[in-house]
Amino acid sequence: MFVFVSGAVRSGKSEWAERAAMALSPRGPRVYLATAHVLDDEMRRRVELHQTARQGRGFSTLERPRGLDDVLPSLPWD
C-alpha cells in the first residue's frame, strides 16, 4: 500500500503519517520517504528530531528532496 501525505510546513504531516503507517502496516515493511529540503540549521534539527522519533519503530527512511521518479519501483512491496 502506498499513502501520500501532503500539507503545509509544521502541519502535523509526519506525526499523522507515522501513526497511519503503524496502523496500516503493523508488521512492516514501513518506508518513510522524507522530501524536505534541508536549507538551514533549524531545518536540520527538525529532520534529526523526526529521524529520532522513527528509530526503533520499524521504519526505513529514504531521504529524497527531489528526483522521486525512480522511488516507487525501488520500494519493498508486500
All heavy atoms as a GROMACS GRO file, in nm:
protein
  619
    1MET      N    1   0.084  -0.116   0.000
    1MET     CA    2   0.000   0.000   0.000
    1MET      C    3   0.089   0.123   0.000
    1MET      O    4   0.193   0.127   0.064
    1MET     CB    5  -0.089   0.001   0.125
    1MET     CG    6  -0.169   0.128   0.138
    1MET     SD    7  -0.269   0.137   0.288
    1MET     CE    8  -0.384   0.009   0.255
    2PHE      N    9   0.048   0.223  -0.072
    2PHE     CA   10   0.120   0.348  -0.081
    2PHE      C   11   0.025   0.459  -0.036
    2PHE      O   12  -0.088   0.467  -0.083
    2PHE     CB   13   0.164   0.373  -0.225
    2PHE     CG   14   0.228   0.506  -0.248
    2PHE    CD1   15   0.360   0.527  -0.215
    2PHE    CD2   16   0.156   0.610  -0.301
    2PHE    CE1   17   0.420   0.650  -0.235
    2PHE    CE2   18   0.214   0.734  -0.322
    2PHE     CZ   19   0.347   0.754  -0.289
    3VAL      N   20   0.069   0.540   0.061
    3VAL     CA   21  -0.012   0.653   0.109
    3VAL      C   22   0.071   0.779   0.094
    3VAL      O   23   0.184   0.787   0.144
    3VAL     CB   24  -0.053   0.634   0.258
    3VAL    CG1   25  -0.129   0.755   0.308
    3VAL    CG2   26  -0.133   0.507   0.275
    4PHE      N   27   0.016   0.876   0.023
    4PHE     CA   28   0.083   1.004   0.003
    4PHE      C   29   0.023   1.105   0.099
    4PHE      O   30  -0.098   1.124   0.103
    4PHE     CB   31   0.063   1.050  -0.142
    4PHE     CG   32   0.120   1.185  -0.172
    4PHE    CD1   33   0.257   1.201  -0.187
    4PHE    CD2   34   0.038   1.295  -0.184
    4PHE    CE1   35   0.311   1.326  -0.214
    4PHE    CE2   36   0.091   1.421  -0.212
    4PHE     CZ   37   0.228   1.436  -0.227
    5VAL      N   38   0.108   1.170   0.179
    5VAL     CA   39   0.063   1.270   0.276
    5VAL      C   40   0.124   1.404   0.235
    5VAL      O   41   0.245   1.415   0.219
    5VAL     CB   42   0.106   1.233   0.419
    5VAL    CG1   43   0.059   1.338   0.517
    5VAL    CG2   44   0.053   1.096   0.456
    6SER      N   45   0.039   1.502   0.221
    6SER     CA   46   0.085   1.634   0.180
    6SER      C   47   0.022   1.740   0.270
    6SER      O   48  -0.086   1.720   0.325
    6SER     CB   49   0.043   1.659   0.034
    6SER     OG   50   0.082   1.787  -0.008
    7GLY      N   51   0.090   1.852   0.284
    7GLY     CA   52   0.035   1.960   0.364
    7GLY      C   53   0.139   2.067   0.387
    7GLY      O   54   0.253   2.056   0.344
    8ALA      N   55   0.098   2.169   0.456
    8ALA     CA   56   0.184   2.284   0.483
    8ALA      C   57   0.295   2.248   0.582
    8ALA      O   58   0.287   2.148   0.654
    8ALA     CB   59   0.101   2.398   0.540
    9VAL      N   60   0.396   2.331   0.587
    9VAL     CA   61   0.505   2.314   0.683
    9VAL      C   62   0.448   2.318   0.824
    9VAL      O   63   0.361   2.400   0.855
    9VAL     CB   64   0.610   2.426   0.662
    9VAL    CG1   65   0.717   2.421   0.770
    9VAL    CG2   66   0.670   2.417   0.525
   10ARG      N   67   0.496   2.229   0.910
   10ARG     CA   68   0.456   2.222   1.050
   10ARG      C   69   0.306   2.201   1.069
   10ARG      O   70   0.246   2.255   1.161
   10ARG     CB   71   0.503   2.344   1.127
   10ARG     CG   72   0.653   2.356   1.131
   10ARG     CD   73   0.696   2.471   1.216
   10ARG     NE   74   0.841   2.478   1.216
   10ARG     CZ   75   0.910   2.566   1.283
   10ARG    NH1   76   0.849   2.654   1.358
   10ARG    NH2   77   1.040   2.565   1.278
   11SER      N   78   0.246   2.121   0.980
   11SER     CA   79   0.103   2.096   0.989
   11SER      C   80   0.070   1.963   1.054
   11SER      O   81  -0.047   1.928   1.065
   11SER     CB   82   0.041   2.101   0.848
   11SER     OG   83   0.095   1.998   0.768
   12GLY      N   84   0.174   1.887   1.095
   12GLY     CA   85   0.149   1.758   1.158
   12GLY      C   86   0.154   1.640   1.062
   12GLY      O   87   0.114   1.530   1.097
   13LYS      N   88   0.205   1.662   0.941
   13LYS     CA   89   0.212   1.555   0.841
   13LYS      C   90   0.291   1.435   0.891
   13LYS      O   91   0.247   1.321   0.875
   13LYS     CB   92   0.279   1.605   0.712
   13LYS     CG   93   0.206   1.710   0.636
   13LYS     CD   94   0.284   1.752   0.512
   13LYS     CE   95   0.423   1.804   0.539
   13LYS     NZ   96   0.432   1.932   0.607
   14SER      N   97   0.407   1.459   0.947
   14SER     CA   98   0.494   1.349   0.988
   14SER      C   99   0.428   1.264   1.096
   14SER      O  100   0.427   1.140   1.087
   14SER     CB  101   0.628   1.402   1.039
   14SER     OG  102   0.697   1.466   0.935
   15GLU      N  103   0.376   1.328   1.197
   15GLU     CA  104   0.311   1.254   1.305
   15GLU      C  105   0.193   1.174   1.252
   15GLU      O  106   0.176   1.057   1.286
   15GLU     CB  107   0.265   1.350   1.415
   15GLU     CG  108   0.206   1.277   1.534
   15GLU     CD  109   0.163   1.373   1.644
   15GLU    OE1  110   0.204   1.491   1.643
   15GLU    OE2  111   0.086   1.329   1.731
   16TRP      N  112   0.111   1.235   1.168
   16TRP     CA  113  -0.004   1.166   1.111
   16TRP      C  114   0.042   1.046   1.026
   16TRP      O  115  -0.012   0.936   1.038
   16TRP     CB  116  -0.088   1.260   1.024
   16TRP     CG  117  -0.215   1.196   0.978
   16TRP    CD1  118  -0.336   1.201   1.040
   16TRP    CD2  119  -0.232   1.116   0.862
   16TRP    NE1  120  -0.427   1.127   0.970
   16TRP    CE2  121  -0.366   1.073   0.858
   16TRP    CE3  122  -0.147   1.073   0.760
   16TRP    CZ2  123  -0.417   0.993   0.759
   16TRP    CZ3  124  -0.198   0.992   0.660
   16TRP    CH2  125  -0.331   0.953   0.659
   17ALA      N  126   0.143   1.069   0.942
   17ALA     CA  127   0.192   0.963   0.854
   17ALA      C  128   0.250   0.846   0.934
   17ALA      O  129   0.228   0.730   0.900
   17ALA     CB  130   0.297   1.019   0.759
   18GLU      N  131   0.323   0.876   1.040
   18GLU     CA  132   0.382   0.769   1.121
   18GLU      C  133   0.273   0.687   1.190
   18GLU      O  134   0.281   0.564   1.193
   18GLU     CB  135   0.479   0.829   1.222
   18GLU     CG  136   0.603   0.884   1.154
   18GLU     CD  137   0.683   0.977   1.242
   18GLU    OE1  138   0.668   0.974   1.366
   18GLU    OE2  139   0.762   1.056   1.185
   19ARG      N  140   0.173   0.753   1.246
   19ARG     CA  141   0.062   0.680   1.309
   19ARG      C  142  -0.012   0.594   1.206
   19ARG      O  143  -0.045   0.479   1.233
   19ARG     CB  144  -0.036   0.776   1.376
   19ARG     CG  145   0.010   0.828   1.510
   19ARG     CD  146  -0.103   0.893   1.590
   19ARG     NE  147  -0.193   0.971   1.507
   19ARG     CZ  148  -0.188   1.104   1.493
   19ARG    NH1  149  -0.097   1.172   1.558
   19ARG    NH2  150  -0.274   1.167   1.417
   20ALA      N  151  -0.037   0.651   1.089
   20ALA     CA  152  -0.107   0.576   0.984
   20ALA      C  153  -0.025   0.456   0.940
   20ALA      O  154  -0.079   0.346   0.922
   20ALA     CB  155  -0.136   0.668   0.865
   21ALA      N  156   0.105   0.473   0.923
   21ALA     CA  157   0.191   0.362   0.881
   21ALA      C  158   0.192   0.251   0.985
   21ALA      O  159   0.186   0.133   0.949
   21ALA     CB  160   0.334   0.413   0.857
   22MET      N  161   0.196   0.286   1.111
   22MET     CA  162   0.195   0.185   1.218
   22MET      C  163   0.062   0.109   1.216
   22MET      O  164   0.060  -0.012   1.234
   22MET     CB  165   0.216   0.251   1.354
   22MET     CG  166   0.348   0.322   1.371
   22MET     SD  167   0.492   0.216   1.372
   22MET     CE  168   0.472   0.138   1.530
   23ALA      N  169  -0.048   0.179   1.193
   23ALA     CA  170  -0.179   0.115   1.193
   23ALA      C  171  -0.201   0.031   1.067
   23ALA      O  172  -0.256  -0.079   1.074
   23ALA     CB  173  -0.289   0.221   1.204
   24LEU      N  174  -0.158   0.082   0.952
   24LEU     CA  175  -0.183   0.014   0.826
   24LEU      C  176  -0.086  -0.100   0.798
   24LEU      O  177  -0.116  -0.190   0.720
   24LEU     CB  178  -0.178   0.114   0.710
   24LEU     CG  179  -0.289   0.219   0.710
   24LEU    CD1  180  -0.258   0.328   0.609
   24LEU    CD2  181  -0.423   0.153   0.682
   25SER      N  182   0.031  -0.094   0.859
   25SER     CA  183   0.133  -0.197   0.837
   25SER      C  184   0.194  -0.237   0.971
   25SER      O  185   0.311  -0.208   0.998
   25SER     CB  186   0.239  -0.144   0.742
   25SER     OG  187   0.332  -0.244   0.709
   26PRO      N  188   0.117  -0.304   1.056
   26PRO     CA  189   0.167  -0.334   1.191
   26PRO      C  190   0.292  -0.423   1.192
   26PRO      O  191   0.370  -0.415   1.286
   26PRO     CB  192   0.049  -0.401   1.259
   26PRO     CG  193  -0.045  -0.440   1.152
   26PRO     CD  194  -0.018  -0.353   1.034
   27ARG      N  195   0.312  -0.503   1.089
   27ARG     CA  196   0.430  -0.591   1.085
   27ARG      C  197   0.533  -0.545   0.984
   27ARG      O  198   0.635  -0.610   0.966
   27ARG     CB  199   0.386  -0.734   1.056
   27ARG     CG  200   0.308  -0.797   1.170
   27ARG     CD  201   0.267  -0.939   1.141
   27ARG     NE  202   0.174  -0.951   1.030
   27ARG     CZ  203   0.043  -0.926   1.034
   27ARG    NH1  204  -0.011  -0.885   1.146
   27ARG    NH2  205  -0.032  -0.940   0.928
   28GLY      N  206   0.507  -0.435   0.916
   28GLY     CA  207   0.603  -0.381   0.819
   28GLY      C  208   0.584  -0.442   0.682
   28GLY      O  209   0.495  -0.521   0.663
   29PRO      N  210   0.663  -0.406   0.585
   29PRO     CA  211   0.767  -0.303   0.593
   29PRO      C  212   0.707  -0.164   0.593
   29PRO      O  213   0.597  -0.143   0.542
   29PRO     CB  214   0.849  -0.326   0.467
   29PRO     CG  215   0.751  -0.378   0.369
   29PRO     CD  216   0.654  -0.461   0.449
   30ARG      N  217   0.778  -0.071   0.654
   30ARG     CA  218   0.736   0.069   0.657
   30ARG      C  219   0.850   0.154   0.601
   30ARG      O  220   0.960   0.153   0.656
   30ARG     CB  221   0.706   0.115   0.799
   30ARG     CG  222   0.583   0.054   0.856
   30ARG     CD  223   0.556   0.112   0.994
   30ARG     NE  224   0.498   0.004   1.072
   30ARG     CZ  225   0.560  -0.064   1.166
   30ARG    NH1  226   0.682  -0.033   1.201
   30ARG    NH2  227   0.500  -0.163   1.228
   31VAL      N  228   0.824   0.222   0.493
   31VAL     CA  229   0.924   0.310   0.432
   31VAL      C  230   0.876   0.453   0.446
   31VAL      O  231   0.764   0.486   0.406
   31VAL     CB  232   0.948   0.276   0.284
   31VAL    CG1  233   1.048   0.372   0.223
   31VAL    CG2  234   0.994   0.133   0.269
   32TYR      N  235   0.958   0.536   0.503
   32TYR     CA  236   0.927   0.677   0.522
   32TYR      C  237   1.007   0.755   0.418
   32TYR      O  238   1.130   0.758   0.423
   32TYR     CB  239   0.966   0.720   0.664
   32TYR     CG  240   0.914   0.856   0.700
   32TYR    CD1  241   0.797   0.869   0.774
   32TYR    CD2  242   0.981   0.971   0.662
   32TYR    CE1  243   0.749   0.994   0.808
   32TYR    CE2  244   0.933   1.096   0.696
   32TYR     CZ  245   0.817   1.105   0.770
   32TYR     OH  246   0.769   1.229   0.804
   33LEU      N  247   0.939   0.813   0.322
   33LEU     CA  248   1.004   0.892   0.218
   33LEU      C  249   1.004   1.038   0.263
   33LEU      O  250   0.899   1.102   0.267
   33LEU     CB  251   0.931   0.876   0.085
   33LEU     CG  252   0.981   0.961  -0.031
   33LEU    CD1  253   1.128   0.932  -0.060
   33LEU    CD2  254   0.895   0.937  -0.154
   34ALA      N  255   1.119   1.088   0.301
   34ALA     CA  256   1.133   1.224   0.350
   34ALA      C  257   1.178   1.313   0.235
   34ALA      O  258   1.280   1.288   0.173
   34ALA     CB  259   1.235   1.230   0.464
   35THR      N  260   1.099   1.416   0.205
   35THR     CA  261   1.127   1.501   0.089
   35THR      C  262   1.166   1.644   0.127
   35THR      O  263   1.171   1.730   0.040
   35THR     CB  264   1.004   1.505  -0.004
   35THR    OG1  265   0.893   1.556   0.068
   35THR    CG2  266   0.972   1.366  -0.058
   36ALA      N  267   1.195   1.667   0.253
   36ALA     CA  268   1.228   1.803   0.298
   36ALA      C  269   1.361   1.848   0.237
   36ALA      O  270   1.455   1.770   0.223
   36ALA     CB  271   1.238   1.807   0.449
   37HIS      N  272   1.367   1.975   0.205
   37HIS     CA  273   1.492   2.039   0.163
   37HIS      C  274   1.555   2.099   0.288
   37HIS      O  275   1.498   2.187   0.350
   37HIS     CB  276   1.464   2.150   0.061
   37HIS     CG  277   1.411   2.101  -0.068
   37HIS    ND1  278   1.492   2.070  -0.175
   37HIS    CD2  279   1.285   2.076  -0.109
   37HIS    CE1  280   1.418   2.029  -0.275
   37HIS    NE2  281   1.292   2.031  -0.237
   38VAL      N  282   1.671   2.049   0.325
   38VAL     CA  283   1.740   2.100   0.444
   38VAL      C  284   1.826   2.218   0.402
   38VAL      O  285   1.930   2.201   0.338
   38VAL     CB  286   1.825   1.989   0.510
   38VAL    CG1  287   1.898   2.043   0.630
   38VAL    CG2  288   1.738   1.871   0.547
   39LEU      N  289   1.780   2.337   0.438
   39LEU     CA  290   1.847   2.458   0.393
   39LEU      C  291   1.917   2.535   0.504
   39LEU      O  292   1.996   2.625   0.475
   39LEU     CB  293   1.744   2.551   0.325
   39LEU     CG  294   1.671   2.490   0.205
   39LEU    CD1  295   1.563   2.585   0.157
   39LEU    CD2  296   1.769   2.458   0.094
   40ASP      N  297   1.887   2.500   0.631
   40ASP     CA  298   1.949   2.573   0.740
   40ASP      C  299   1.956   2.484   0.864
   40ASP      O  300   1.908   2.371   0.864
   40ASP     CB  301   1.874   2.704   0.770
   40ASP     CG  302   1.728   2.683   0.804
   40ASP    OD1  303   1.690   2.573   0.850
   40ASP    OD2  304   1.649   2.778   0.786
   41ASP      N  305   2.018   2.537   0.969
   41ASP     CA  306   2.037   2.459   1.092
   41ASP      C  307   1.905   2.424   1.159
   41ASP      O  308   1.889   2.316   1.214
   41ASP     CB  309   2.127   2.534   1.190
   41ASP     CG  310   2.272   2.536   1.145
   41ASP    OD1  311   2.312   2.448   1.065
   41ASP    OD2  312   2.346   2.625   1.191
   42GLU      N  313   1.808   2.516   1.155
   42GLU     CA  314   1.678   2.487   1.216
   42GLU      C  315   1.611   2.368   1.149
   42GLU      O  316   1.562   2.278   1.216
   42GLU     CB  317   1.586   2.608   1.209
   42GLU     CG  318   1.449   2.580   1.269
   42GLU     CD  319   1.348   2.692   1.248
   42GLU    OE1  320   1.385   2.796   1.190
   42GLU    OE2  321   1.233   2.673   1.289
   43MET      N  322   1.616   2.366   1.017
   43MET     CA  323   1.554   2.253   0.944
   43MET      C  324   1.631   2.124   0.971
   43MET      O  325   1.572   2.018   0.985
   43MET     CB  326   1.549   2.285   0.795
   43MET     CG  327   1.472   2.183   0.716
   43MET     SD  328   1.301   2.177   0.774
   43MET     CE  329   1.232   2.068   0.654
   44ARG      N  330   1.762   2.134   0.980
   44ARG     CA  331   1.844   2.015   1.010
   44ARG      C  332   1.805   1.956   1.147
   44ARG      O  333   1.792   1.836   1.162
   44ARG     CB  334   1.992   2.052   1.007
   44ARG     CG  335   2.085   1.931   1.011
   44ARG     CD  336   2.232   1.967   0.992
   44ARG     NE  337   2.263   2.089   0.919
   44ARG     CZ  338   2.256   2.105   0.786
   44ARG    NH1  339   2.215   2.006   0.711
   44ARG    NH2  340   2.289   2.220   0.729
   45ARG      N  341   1.782   2.043   1.246
   45ARG     CA  342   1.740   1.997   1.379
   45ARG      C  343   1.602   1.930   1.371
   45ARG      O  344   1.579   1.829   1.435
   45ARG     CB  345   1.737   2.113   1.478
   45ARG     CG  346   1.876   2.152   1.527
   45ARG     CD  347   1.870   2.252   1.642
   45ARG     NE  348   1.806   2.378   1.607
   45ARG     CZ  349   1.867   2.480   1.549
   45ARG    NH1  350   1.995   2.474   1.521
   45ARG    NH2  351   1.801   2.591   1.521
   46ARG      N  352   1.511   1.989   1.294
   46ARG     CA  353   1.377   1.930   1.280
   46ARG      C  354   1.385   1.791   1.216
   46ARG      O  355   1.318   1.698   1.258
   46ARG     CB  356   1.286   2.021   1.198
   46ARG     CG  357   1.252   2.150   1.272
   46ARG     CD  358   1.157   2.238   1.196
   46ARG     NE  359   1.035   2.170   1.156
   46ARG     CZ  360   0.934   2.142   1.236
   46ARG    NH1  361   0.940   2.173   1.363
   46ARG    NH2  362   0.828   2.081   1.190
   47VAL      N  363   1.469   1.779   1.113
   47VAL     CA  364   1.487   1.649   1.046
   47VAL      C  365   1.544   1.547   1.145
   47VAL      O  366   1.498   1.433   1.153
   47VAL     CB  367   1.578   1.663   0.922
   47VAL    CG1  368   1.624   1.528   0.871
   47VAL    CG2  369   1.505   1.739   0.812
   48GLU      N  370   1.642   1.588   1.224
   48GLU     CA  371   1.701   1.497   1.323
   48GLU      C  372   1.598   1.453   1.426
   48GLU      O  373   1.595   1.336   1.466
   48GLU     CB  374   1.821   1.564   1.390
   48GLU     CG  375   1.940   1.577   1.298
   48GLU     CD  376   2.050   1.666   1.354
   48GLU    OE1  377   2.033   1.724   1.465
   48GLU    OE2  378   2.154   1.678   1.287
   49LEU      N  379   1.511   1.544   1.470
   49LEU     CA  380   1.404   1.508   1.564
   49LEU      C  381   1.309   1.405   1.503
   49LEU      O  382   1.270   1.308   1.568
   49LEU     CB  383   1.325   1.631   1.608
   49LEU     CG  384   1.396   1.726   1.703
   49LEU    CD1  385   1.313   1.854   1.721
   49LEU    CD2  386   1.418   1.658   1.837
   50HIS      N  387   1.275   1.424   1.378
   50HIS     CA  388   1.186   1.329   1.309
   50HIS      C  389   1.254   1.193   1.294
   50HIS      O  390   1.190   1.089   1.313
   50HIS     CB  391   1.146   1.384   1.172
   50HIS     CG  392   1.044   1.494   1.180
   50HIS    ND1  393   0.916   1.481   1.132
   50HIS    CD2  394   1.052   1.619   1.230
   50HIS    CE1  395   0.850   1.593   1.152
   50HIS    NE2  396   0.931   1.679   1.212
   51GLN      N  397   1.382   1.194   1.258
   51GLN     CA  398   1.455   1.068   1.245
   51GLN      C  399   1.460   0.994   1.378
   51GLN      O  400   1.439   0.872   1.384
   51GLN     CB  401   1.596   1.094   1.194
   51GLN     CG  402   1.600   1.140   1.051
   51GLN     CD  403   1.739   1.191   1.010
   51GLN    OE1  404   1.822   1.226   1.094
   51GLN    NE2  405   1.763   1.194   0.881
   52THR      N  406   1.486   1.066   1.485
   52THR     CA  407   1.490   1.006   1.618
   52THR      C  408   1.355   0.948   1.656
   52THR      O  409   1.348   0.838   1.714
   52THR     CB  410   1.536   1.110   1.722
   52THR    OG1  411   1.666   1.157   1.686
   52THR    CG2  412   1.540   1.052   1.862
   53ALA      N  413   1.247   1.017   1.624
   53ALA     CA  414   1.112   0.971   1.657
   53ALA      C  415   1.080   0.838   1.587
   53ALA      O  416   1.004   0.757   1.640
   53ALA     CB  417   1.009   1.077   1.619
   54ARG      N  418   1.138   0.813   1.470
   54ARG     CA  419   1.109   0.689   1.396
   54ARG      C  420   1.199   0.573   1.438
   54ARG      O  421   1.169   0.458   1.406
   54ARG     CB  422   1.123   0.715   1.246
   54ARG     CG  423   1.012   0.798   1.189
   54ARG     CD  424   1.015   0.801   1.039
   54ARG     NE  425   1.136   0.858   0.983
   54ARG     CZ  426   1.157   0.987   0.960
   54ARG    NH1  427   1.064   1.075   0.993
   54ARG    NH2  428   1.270   1.029   0.908
   55GLN      N  429   1.307   0.601   1.508
   55GLN     CA  430   1.400   0.495   1.547
   55GLN      C  431   1.331   0.388   1.631
   55GLN      O  432   1.251   0.420   1.719
   55GLN     CB  433   1.519   0.551   1.624
   55GLN     CG  434   1.616   0.624   1.537
   55GLN     CD  435   1.733   0.680   1.616
   55GLN    OE1  436   1.733   0.684   1.738
   55GLN    NE2  437   1.834   0.725   1.545
   56GLY      N  438   1.362   0.263   1.602
   56GLY     CA  439   1.309   0.152   1.679
   56GLY      C  440   1.163   0.122   1.652
   56GLY      O  441   1.102   0.042   1.723
   57ARG      N  442   1.105   0.184   1.550
   57ARG     CA  443   0.964   0.163   1.520
   57ARG      C  444   0.944   0.093   1.386
   57ARG      O  445   0.833   0.087   1.334
   57ARG     CB  446   0.890   0.297   1.522
   57ARG     CG  447   0.895   0.361   1.661
   57ARG     CD  448   0.837   0.499   1.666
   57ARG     NE  449   0.696   0.497   1.632
   57ARG     CZ  450   0.631   0.603   1.587
   57ARG    NH1  451   0.694   0.717   1.570
   57ARG    NH2  452   0.504   0.596   1.558
   58GLY      N  453   1.051   0.037   1.330
   58GLY     CA  454   1.039  -0.042   1.208
   58GLY      C  455   1.032   0.036   1.079
   58GLY      O  456   0.986  -0.017   0.978
   59PHE      N  457   1.078   0.159   1.080
   59PHE     CA  458   1.078   0.240   0.959
   59PHE      C  459   1.213   0.234   0.890
   59PHE      O  460   1.317   0.243   0.954
   59PHE     CB  461   1.050   0.387   0.991
   59PHE     CG  462   0.907   0.418   1.022
   59PHE    CD1  463   0.863   0.419   1.153
   59PHE    CD2  464   0.817   0.448   0.921
   59PHE    CE1  465   0.732   0.449   1.184
   59PHE    CE2  466   0.686   0.478   0.951
   59PHE     CZ  467   0.642   0.478   1.083
   60SER      N  468   1.209   0.223   0.758
   60SER     CA  469   1.327   0.252   0.676
   60SER      C  470   1.303   0.392   0.624
   60SER      O  471   1.194   0.422   0.573
   60SER     CB  472   1.337   0.156   0.558
   60SER     OG  473   1.354   0.025   0.602
   61THR      N  474   1.402   0.478   0.635
   61THR     CA  475   1.384   0.616   0.590
   61THR      C  476   1.465   0.639   0.465
   61THR      O  477   1.583   0.605   0.458
   61THR     CB  478   1.428   0.715   0.700
   61THR    OG1  479   1.348   0.694   0.816
   61THR    CG2  480   1.409   0.859   0.654
   62LEU      N  481   1.400   0.695   0.366
   62LEU     CA  482   1.464   0.732   0.241
   62LEU      C  483   1.457   0.884   0.229
   62LEU      O  484   1.348   0.941   0.223
   62LEU     CB  485   1.392   0.665   0.124
   62LEU     CG  486   1.442   0.696  -0.016
   62LEU    CD1  487   1.588   0.658  -0.032
   62LEU    CD2  488   1.357   0.621  -0.117
   63GLU      N  489   1.572   0.950   0.235
   63GLU     CA  490   1.578   1.096   0.224
   63GLU      C  491   1.594   1.131   0.077
   63GLU      O  492   1.694   1.099   0.015
   63GLU     CB  493   1.699   1.150   0.302
   63GLU     CG  494   1.702   1.111   0.448
   63GLU     CD  495   1.614   1.199   0.536
   63GLU    OE1  496   1.564   1.302   0.486
   63GLU    OE2  497   1.596   1.163   0.652
   64ARG      N  498   1.493   1.195   0.021
   64ARG     CA  499   1.496   1.228  -0.121
   64ARG      C  500   1.421   1.358  -0.147
   64ARG      O  501   1.301   1.357  -0.174
   64ARG     CB  502   1.435   1.113  -0.199
   64ARG     CG  503   1.445   1.122  -0.349
   64ARG     CD  504   1.583   1.089  -0.403
   64ARG     NE  505   1.621   0.953  -0.384
   64ARG     CZ  506   1.603   0.855  -0.472
   64ARG    NH1  507   1.547   0.880  -0.587
   64ARG    NH2  508   1.642   0.734  -0.445
   65PRO      N  509   1.488   1.473  -0.138
   65PRO     CA  510   1.419   1.601  -0.159
   65PRO      C  511   1.376   1.625  -0.304
   65PRO      O  512   1.287   1.704  -0.329
   65PRO     CB  513   1.519   1.705  -0.114
   65PRO     CG  514   1.650   1.638  -0.115
   65PRO     CD  515   1.626   1.491  -0.098
   66ARG      N  516   1.437   1.554  -0.398
   66ARG     CA  517   1.397   1.568  -0.539
   66ARG      C  518   1.437   1.440  -0.612
   66ARG      O  519   1.501   1.353  -0.556
   66ARG     CB  520   1.461   1.690  -0.604
   66ARG     CG  521   1.612   1.692  -0.600
   66ARG     CD  522   1.671   1.812  -0.670
   66ARG     NE  523   1.628   1.937  -0.612
   66ARG     CZ  524   1.702   2.015  -0.536
   66ARG    NH1  525   1.825   1.981  -0.508
   66ARG    NH2  526   1.655   2.126  -0.488
   67GLY      N  527   1.395   1.429  -0.736
   67GLY     CA  528   1.428   1.309  -0.814
   67GLY      C  529   1.349   1.188  -0.768
   67GLY      O  530   1.405   1.081  -0.747
   68LEU      N  531   1.219   1.205  -0.752
   68LEU     CA  532   1.134   1.098  -0.698
   68LEU      C  533   1.089   0.997  -0.802
   68LEU      O  534   1.026   0.897  -0.767
   68LEU     CB  535   1.011   1.159  -0.631
   68LEU     CG  536   1.039   1.260  -0.519
   68LEU    CD1  537   0.910   1.322  -0.471
   68LEU    CD2  538   1.114   1.194  -0.407
   69ASP      N  539   1.121   1.019  -0.928
   69ASP     CA  540   1.067   0.935  -1.033
   69ASP      C  541   1.106   0.788  -1.023
   69ASP      O  542   1.032   0.700  -1.067
   69ASP     CB  543   1.104   0.989  -1.171
   69ASP     CG  544   1.254   1.013  -1.187
   69ASP    OD1  545   1.319   1.044  -1.087
   69ASP    OD2  546   1.304   1.002  -1.301
   70ASP      N  547   1.219   0.757  -0.961
   70ASP     CA  548   1.261   0.617  -0.951
   70ASP      C  549   1.236   0.556  -0.812
   70ASP      O  550   1.276   0.444  -0.786
   70ASP     CB  551   1.408   0.604  -0.987
   70ASP     CG  552   1.500   0.677  -0.890
   70ASP    OD1  553   1.450   0.766  -0.816
   70ASP    OD2  554   1.619   0.645  -0.886
   71VAL      N  555   1.168   0.629  -0.725
   71VAL     CA  556   1.149   0.583  -0.588
   71VAL      C  557   1.050   0.466  -0.579
   71VAL      O  558   1.081   0.363  -0.520
   71VAL     CB  559   1.104   0.698  -0.495
   71VAL    CG1  560   1.062   0.646  -0.360
   71VAL    CG2  561   1.214   0.799  -0.480
   72LEU      N  562   0.931   0.481  -0.633
   72LEU     CA  563   0.828   0.378  -0.617
   72LEU      C  564   0.874   0.240  -0.664
   72LEU      O  565   0.852   0.142  -0.592
   72LEU     CB  566   0.698   0.418  -0.687
   72LEU     CG  567   0.616   0.523  -0.615
   72LEU    CD1  568   0.490   0.555  -0.696
   72LEU    CD2  569   0.579   0.479  -0.476
   73PRO      N  570   0.936   0.226  -0.780
   73PRO     CA  571   0.978   0.093  -0.822
   73PRO      C  572   1.082   0.028  -0.729
   73PRO      O  573   1.096  -0.094  -0.726
   73PRO     CB  574   1.037   0.114  -0.962
   73PRO     CG  575   0.983   0.244  -1.009
   73PRO     CD  576   0.960   0.326  -0.884
   74SER      N  577   1.152   0.110  -0.650
   74SER     CA  578   1.259   0.056  -0.566
   74SER      C  579   1.211   0.017  -0.426
   74SER      O  580   1.287  -0.038  -0.347
   74SER     CB  581   1.371   0.158  -0.552
   74SER     OG  582   1.328   0.269  -0.474
   75LEU      N  583   1.084   0.044  -0.392
   75LEU     CA  584   1.035   0.018  -0.257
   75LEU      C  585   0.994  -0.127  -0.237
   75LEU      O  586   0.948  -0.192  -0.331
   75LEU     CB  587   0.915   0.110  -0.226
   75LEU     CG  588   0.944   0.259  -0.226
   75LEU    CD1  589   0.817   0.337  -0.200
   75LEU    CD2  590   1.050   0.294  -0.127
   76PRO      N  591   1.007  -0.177  -0.114
   76PRO     CA  592   0.962  -0.315  -0.087
   76PRO      C  593   0.810  -0.318  -0.077
   76PRO      O  594   0.751  -0.242  -0.002
   76PRO     CB  595   1.027  -0.346   0.049
   76PRO     CG  596   1.044  -0.213   0.114
   76PRO     CD  597   1.068  -0.114   0.002
   77TRP      N  598   0.748  -0.401  -0.154
   77TRP     CA  599   0.602  -0.413  -0.153
   77TRP      C  600   0.563  -0.546  -0.095
   77TRP      O  601   0.623  -0.647  -0.122
   77TRP     CB  602   0.545  -0.399  -0.294
   77TRP     CG  603   0.576  -0.266  -0.354
   77TRP    CD1  604   0.676  -0.237  -0.443
   77TRP    CD2  605   0.511  -0.142  -0.327
   77TRP    NE1  606   0.676  -0.103  -0.474
   77TRP    CE2  607   0.575  -0.043  -0.404
   77TRP    CE3  608   0.405  -0.104  -0.246
   77TRP    CZ2  609   0.536   0.091  -0.402
   77TRP    CZ3  610   0.366   0.028  -0.246
   77TRP    CH2  611   0.431   0.124  -0.322
   78ASP      N  612   0.460  -0.544  -0.015
   78ASP     CA  613   0.407  -0.668   0.044
   78ASP      C  614   0.310  -0.733  -0.050
   78ASP      O  615   0.241  -0.672  -0.124
   78ASP     CB  616   0.332  -0.634   0.175
   78ASP     CG  617   0.390  -0.709   0.293
   78ASP    OD1  618   0.482  -0.788   0.272
   78ASP    OD2  619   0.340  -0.686   0.403
   0.00000   0.00000   0.00000
